[in-house]
Amino acid sequence: MHREIRIEKYGDAAKLVLRDQRAELQPKPEEVLIDVKYSGVNFADIQMRMGLYPDAPPRPFVPGYEVSGIVEAVGSSVSGLVPGDRVLAGTYFGGYSSKVSVPKNQVFKLPSSFELEKAAALPVSYFTARLALIEMGRVREGDRVLIECATGGVGTIAIQMAKSLGAEVVGLTTTPSKKAYIESYGAQAFTVEELEADPSIARFDFVLNASGGRSISKQLKRLDLTGRIVCMGLNASVGGGRANPLRVLKTVLGTPIFPVLSLMNKNRGVYGLNALRVLEDAEWVERLTKALEADLVRLGLDPHVDRVFPCEEVKDAHLLLENKAAKGKVLIGWS
Amino acid sequence: MHREIRIEKYGDAAKLVLRDQRAELQPKPEEVLIDVKYSGVNFADIQMRMGLYPDAPPRPFVPGYEVSGIVEAVGSSVSGLVPGDRVLAGTYFGGYSSKVSVPKNQVFKLPSSFELEKAAALPVSYFTARLALIEMGRVREGDRVLIECATGGVGTIAIQMAKSLGAEVVGLTTTPSKKAYIESYGAQAFTVEELEADPSIARFDFVLNASGGRSISKQLKRLDLTGRIVCMGLNASVGGGRANPLRVLKTVLGTPIFPVLSLMNKNRGVYGLNALRVLEDAEWVERLTKALEADLVRLGLDPHVDRVFPCEEVKDAHLLLENKAAKGKVLIGWS
């Protein structure tokens, strides 16, 4: 038997349901069966719960993109992993579960010094930060980098990644008290208000935009010639515990439309990033998983876990994240 | 006395006027006076002559962005260059002239083995290719690169640059007979028709788009996830010896508008490049000139000069370029 958290009806966090699953999970030949200890919670899970995520499976379904735990069994053609190994895995849906069976190329064994808790906090944040900074933006030594939402899961890893690439990093937050958190990673910190008031905070080679809407056009002006902005979500449209149709509309309408002709005279670039769409491509999942395994030690990745909620309190985990009260990552713990 | 070619009235190539200038040119303290041997002809000069280039100076003016020649005199604060040195210079307008006086940081001494003719063919092509491939696209080893207009001045240098960066390069041409030229630089060659007929020519990490309009959306589909397209001009709107207002309109209307929301789900990036706008920034001119000096030998840059026209025949130089009959670069020779 195992337990899983399902989205059966769209709505507020109370709609999440914890269910027992009596069916025995068996790994297919290429799969690894994991006894999950921690599941990562992501903003996309909240959008999904609200019915705002077009790529979600039909209800009822189990959300979740990332877990850590102990190998319980391996499929007949899996080598290099044995029961008892401590592992991290990316899961394309299904991660909110006390047991998962996933293809071998989405799993790897953790170094003995790496905590299971931090491991569950890594895949989505690392994949997103890597796609934005390394694959799209190709940040290099000496670049000036601006990270919006610098105190979130992606933002924290993005700062560490940009620093390790030799960039000069500025982190943004809406909350003055979180500036110290950003500074603790060696970045300069500003509030959004401080940035807006000071046009001299500019000449960035790379901007990671997280809130969409009108912030994109504003941040585009802070780019240096030949610079790029990666736009990765619609955080601005979610808040207050439920879908806010007016806010969604405002964000969508505020999201700029760039005629290439005007972009041409600006000598700048715009990328759109939907990391979860990239994870539909098995080749990319394998590539990103291998990169994470290599970078875990090489970059000294150190995700910040804000809080672990027992699976029974998943509602509170969602609320902490959607109220933007979390610093770093929020996890579900299975025990 | 020196001679210069001026745009006095907008119109076809016959409108270019060769004039004698009796005023003696004197270098300012920071300037270098050059006895010009060759001036590069660029597509922007043609757009300017037709009155289609918003950044052009008021008429009458001397167009031209690049020259090579012999140092005749240096300003009082110039060091490192002496009369008699063979040099290359970028000129922000004014290059269609038998003598120019330009700031020292836009000039450098050529290696003795490098021909003056090839030197005048380099600045605009190299600056444009560098901005597109290295500064914006940041092409790296193993990338798949698609170069449109691969037989032109920028295209030829772009292929050499991409190859030297370790990329796998595909060049496009509208003319089947020019495929051998592209292949001679170690790239695969296709005609535009062949590309359109075969959707498997895809998964590019970088596309250099030169013709604008509807070609942008078509080429965007050939990008791999996280790939980028750099759009650098409106060649499609000029042709047949004069401005074609219907063609301009068609190109402008065909140029796509990208809502960031749709770009987000595509996981791709779009850059606009107007290299001449970048050259308004003195810091960038200095940076690009230094890079050209370093890359000249390091990358073994070898621009292809299609033909040199005596200054009296500048009209024919423009016609060759605007009729897309040139392979590589077209120059004006002063003697």
Interface residues (C-beta under 8 A of the other chain):
Chain A: L131 E135 M136 R138 R140 G212 I216 L225 T226 R228 V230 C231 M232 G233 V252 T255 P256 I257 F258 P259 V260 L261 S262 L263 M264 N265 K266 N267 R268 G269 V270 Y271 G272 L273 N274 R277 V278 D281 W284
Chain B: L131 E135 M136 R138 R140 G212 I216 L225 T226 R228 V230 C231 M232 G233 V252 T255 P256 I257 F258 P259 V260 L261 S262 L263 M264 N265 K266 N267 R268 G269 V270 Y271 G272 L273 N274 R277 V278 D281 W284
